Amino acid sequence: MKKPVLDASALLAFLFNEHGAEIVEKELSQGALITTVNFCEVLSKLEERGVPVNDACEHFLSRGLLYALEIVDFDIEQAKEAARLRTRTRSLGLSLGDRACLALASLTGSTAITADVSWKDIEGIDVKNIR
C-alpha cells in the first residue's frame, strides 16, 4: 500500500486538533510521507505561534510522529514536477509548498492529503480533503 503524502495544512490540522484531525491521525497510524518543504512550513507555523523549532522536533519525537512520518527530501525530480504544476495550478493560487506536496504524490502515485479545498479541481492527482 502506498503511503499518502501530507500537506502542511493537514499536519497542522492534526497538531492543533482542528476539524479533520481524526482523518490525518488515521493516515499517520499507517505511515505517511511529507516533503522537507512542507515539514519546513509546519515548523515555521509552530515557530510563529511561539513553539521553538527544537522544541517542536522534540515534541514530534516524543509523540512518535517522526516515526509515523517519512520526511522526503525535495529533490530535482520533485522540483521539475512542481514547476510543471505551476501553469496547471496558477489559477488556484497554489504555493511552492502546495506544489511540492502534489509533486511527491504524483511521482509516487500516492494520495495528497490536504485541508485546502481548492485542490479538488486538480486533475490527474489523487487528492483527499480532510474538511
GUBAKE-744237 format. One record per residue (C-alpha): residue number from 0; residue in one letter; x, y, z. Coordinates in steps of 0.1 Angstrom, whole numbers, padded with zeros to 4 digits, always signed. Example, Ala and Ser with C-alpha at 12.3 -4.5 7.8 and 13.67 -1.06 7.14 Angstrom:
BEGIN
<site seq="0" type="a" xx="+0123" yy="-0045" zz="+0078"/>
<site seq="1" type="s" xx="+0137" yy="-0011" zz="+0071"/>
REM end
This chain:
BEGIN
<site seq="0" type="m" xx="+0000" yy="+0000" zz="+0000"/>
<site seq="1" type="k" xx="+0013" yy="+0034" zz="-0010"/>
<site seq="2" type="k" xx="+0018" yy="+0059" zz="+0018"/>
<site seq="3" type="p" xx="-0002" yy="+0091" zz="+0015"/>
<site seq="4" type="v" xx="+0015" yy="+0125" zz="+0012"/>
<site seq="5" type="l" xx="+0006" yy="+0151" zz="+0038"/>
<site seq="6" type="d" xx="+0004" yy="+0188" zz="+0030"/>
<site seq="7" type="a" xx="+0014" yy="+0211" zz="+0058"/>
<site seq="8" type="s" xx="-0022" yy="+0221" zz="+0063"/>
<site seq="9" type="a" xx="-0032" yy="+0185" zz="+0071"/>
<site seq="10" type="l" xx="-0004" yy="+0180" zz="+0096"/>
<site seq="11" type="l" xx="-0011" yy="+0214" zz="+0112"/>
<site seq="12" type="a" xx="-0048" yy="+0204" zz="+0115"/>
<site seq="13" type="f" xx="-0037" yy="+0173" zz="+0133"/>
<site seq="14" type="l" xx="-0013" yy="+0191" zz="+0156"/>
<site seq="15" type="f" xx="-0039" yy="+0218" zz="+0166"/>
<site seq="16" type="n" xx="-0067" yy="+0192" zz="+0168"/>
<site seq="17" type="e" xx="-0087" yy="+0211" zz="+0141"/>
<site seq="18" type="h" xx="-0116" yy="+0198" zz="+0120"/>
<site seq="19" type="g" xx="-0102" yy="+0168" zz="+0100"/>
<site seq="20" type="a" xx="-0076" yy="+0159" zz="+0126"/>
<site seq="21" type="e" xx="-0090" yy="+0124" zz="+0130"/>
<site seq="22" type="i" xx="-0086" yy="+0117" zz="+0093"/>
<site seq="23" type="v" xx="-0049" yy="+0127" zz="+0095"/>
<site seq="24" type="e" xx="-0045" yy="+0106" zz="+0126"/>
<site seq="25" type="k" xx="-0058" yy="+0076" zz="+0108"/>
<site seq="26" type="e" xx="-0034" yy="+0082" zz="+0079"/>
<site seq="27" type="l" xx="-0005" yy="+0087" zz="+0103"/>
<site seq="28" type="s" xx="-0013" yy="+0054" zz="+0120"/>
<site seq="29" type="q" xx="-0004" yy="+0036" zz="+0088"/>
<site seq="30" type="g" xx="+0025" yy="+0059" zz="+0079"/>
<site seq="31" type="a" xx="+0027" yy="+0089" zz="+0057"/>
<site seq="32" type="l" xx="+0051" yy="+0109" zz="+0036"/>
<site seq="33" type="i" xx="+0058" yy="+0147" zz="+0039"/>
<site seq="34" type="t" xx="+0083" yy="+0167" zz="+0018"/>
<site seq="35" type="t" xx="+0110" yy="+0187" zz="+0035"/>
<site seq="36" type="v" xx="+0093" yy="+0218" zz="+0021"/>
<site seq="37" type="n" xx="+0060" yy="+0210" zz="+0038"/>
<site seq="38" type="f" xx="+0078" yy="+0200" zz="+0070"/>
<site seq="39" type="c" xx="+0095" yy="+0234" zz="+0070"/>
<site seq="40" type="e" xx="+0061" yy="+0251" zz="+0066"/>
<site seq="41" type="v" xx="+0048" yy="+0232" zz="+0097"/>
<site seq="42" type="l" xx="+0079" yy="+0241" zz="+0118"/>
<site seq="43" type="s" xx="+0076" yy="+0278" zz="+0106"/>
<site seq="44" type="k" xx="+0039" yy="+0279" zz="+0117"/>
<site seq="45" type="l" xx="+0048" yy="+0265" zz="+0150"/>
<site seq="46" type="e" xx="+0076" yy="+0290" zz="+0154"/>
<site seq="47" type="e" xx="+0052" yy="+0318" zz="+0146"/>
<site seq="48" type="r" xx="+0029" yy="+0305" zz="+0174"/>
<site seq="49" type="g" xx="+0058" yy="+0306" zz="+0199"/>
<site seq="50" type="v" xx="+0070" yy="+0270" zz="+0197"/>
<site seq="51" type="p" xx="+0107" yy="+0269" zz="+0191"/>
<site seq="52" type="v" xx="+0118" yy="+0246" zz="+0163"/>
<site seq="53" type="n" xx="+0139" yy="+0223" zz="+0185"/>
<site seq="54" type="d" xx="+0110" yy="+0220" zz="+0210"/>
<site seq="55" type="a" xx="+0086" yy="+0212" zz="+0181"/>
<site seq="56" type="c" xx="+0110" yy="+0184" zz="+0169"/>
<site seq="57" type="e" xx="+0114" yy="+0170" zz="+0204"/>
<site seq="58" type="h" xx="+0076" yy="+0170" zz="+0207"/>
<site seq="59" type="f" xx="+0073" yy="+0152" zz="+0174"/>
<site seq="60" type="l" xx="+0098" yy="+0126" zz="+0186"/>
<site seq="61" type="s" xx="+0081" yy="+0121" zz="+0219"/>
<site seq="62" type="r" xx="+0047" yy="+0116" zz="+0203"/>
<site seq="63" type="g" xx="+0062" yy="+0092" zz="+0177"/>
<site seq="64" type="l" xx="+0054" yy="+0115" zz="+0148"/>
<site seq="65" type="l" xx="+0089" yy="+0113" zz="+0134"/>
<site seq="66" type="y" xx="+0084" yy="+0076" zz="+0132"/>
<site seq="67" type="a" xx="+0050" yy="+0078" zz="+0116"/>
<site seq="68" type="l" xx="+0062" yy="+0104" zz="+0091"/>
<site seq="69" type="e" xx="+0087" yy="+0097" zz="+0064"/>
<site seq="70" type="i" xx="+0103" yy="+0131" zz="+0056"/>
<site seq="71" type="v" xx="+0113" yy="+0131" zz="+0020"/>
<site seq="72" type="d" xx="+0140" yy="+0154" zz="+0007"/>
<site seq="73" type="f" xx="+0127" yy="+0178" zz="-0020"/>
<site seq="74" type="d" xx="+0149" yy="+0166" zz="-0049"/>
<site seq="75" type="i" xx="+0154" yy="+0176" zz="-0086"/>
<site seq="76" type="e" xx="+0126" yy="+0153" zz="-0099"/>
<site seq="77" type="q" xx="+0101" yy="+0168" zz="-0074"/>
<site seq="78" type="a" xx="+0114" yy="+0203" zz="-0083"/>
<site seq="79" type="k" xx="+0107" yy="+0196" zz="-0120"/>
<site seq="80" type="e" xx="+0073" yy="+0182" zz="-0113"/>
<site seq="81" type="a" xx="+0064" yy="+0211" zz="-0090"/>
<site seq="82" type="a" xx="+0075" yy="+0235" zz="-0118"/>
<site seq="83" type="r" xx="+0053" yy="+0217" zz="-0143"/>
<site seq="84" type="l" xx="+0023" yy="+0220" zz="-0119"/>
<site seq="85" type="r" xx="+0028" yy="+0258" zz="-0118"/>
<site seq="86" type="t" xx="+0009" yy="+0265" zz="-0150"/>
<site seq="87" type="r" xx="-0018" yy="+0240" zz="-0143"/>
<site seq="88" type="t" xx="-0025" yy="+0253" zz="-0108"/>
<site seq="89" type="r" xx="-0018" yy="+0291" zz="-0112"/>
<site seq="90" type="s" xx="-0055" yy="+0299" zz="-0112"/>
<site seq="91" type="l" xx="-0058" yy="+0281" zz="-0078"/>
<site seq="92" type="g" xx="-0031" yy="+0303" zz="-0062"/>
<site seq="93" type="l" xx="-0010" yy="+0273" zz="-0050"/>
<site seq="94" type="s" xx="+0022" yy="+0279" zz="-0032"/>
<site seq="95" type="l" xx="+0055" yy="+0261" zz="-0038"/>
<site seq="96" type="g" xx="+0047" yy="+0241" zz="-0007"/>
<site seq="97" type="d" xx="+0014" yy="+0230" zz="-0021"/>
<site seq="98" type="r" xx="+0030" yy="+0221" zz="-0054"/>
<site seq="99" type="a" xx="+0058" yy="+0202" zz="-0036"/>
<site seq="100" type="c" xx="+0032" yy="+0180" zz="-0019"/>
<site seq="101" type="l" xx="+0013" yy="+0174" zz="-0051"/>
<site seq="102" type="a" xx="+0046" yy="+0167" zz="-0070"/>
<site seq="103" type="l" xx="+0056" yy="+0140" zz="-0045"/>
<site seq="104" type="a" xx="+0021" yy="+0125" zz="-0046"/>
<site seq="105" type="s" xx="+0022" yy="+0125" zz="-0084"/>
<site seq="106" type="l" xx="+0056" yy="+0109" zz="-0086"/>
<site seq="107" type="t" xx="+0048" yy="+0082" zz="-0061"/>
<site seq="108" type="g" xx="+0013" yy="+0075" zz="-0073"/>
<site seq="109" type="s" xx="+0000" yy="+0084" zz="-0038"/>
<site seq="110" type="t" xx="-0028" yy="+0104" zz="-0025"/>
<site seq="111" type="a" xx="-0022" yy="+0140" zz="-0014"/>
<site seq="112" type="i" xx="-0039" yy="+0148" zz="+0020"/>
<site seq="113" type="t" xx="-0048" yy="+0184" zz="+0025"/>
<site seq="114" type="a" xx="-0071" yy="+0209" zz="+0042"/>
<site seq="115" type="d" xx="-0071" yy="+0231" zz="+0011"/>
<site seq="116" type="v" xx="-0104" yy="+0228" zz="-0006"/>
<site seq="117" type="s" xx="-0092" yy="+0244" zz="-0039"/>
<site seq="118" type="w" xx="-0072" yy="+0212" zz="-0046"/>
<site seq="119" type="k" xx="-0104" yy="+0194" zz="-0056"/>
<site seq="120" type="d" xx="-0101" yy="+0208" zz="-0091"/>
<site seq="121" type="i" xx="-0067" yy="+0194" zz="-0098"/>
<site seq="122" type="e" xx="-0068" yy="+0167" zz="-0124"/>
<site seq="123" type="g" xx="-0045" yy="+0137" zz="-0126"/>
<site seq="124" type="i" xx="-0035" yy="+0136" zz="-0089"/>
<site seq="125" type="d" xx="-0055" yy="+0118" zz="-0063"/>
<site seq="126" type="v" xx="-0064" yy="+0144" zz="-0036"/>
<site seq="127" type="k" xx="-0082" yy="+0137" zz="-0003"/>
<site seq="128" type="n" xx="-0095" yy="+0168" zz="+0016"/>
<site seq="129" type="i" xx="-0098" yy="+0164" zz="+0053"/>
<site seq="130" type="r" xx="-0126" yy="+0190" zz="+0056"/>
REM end
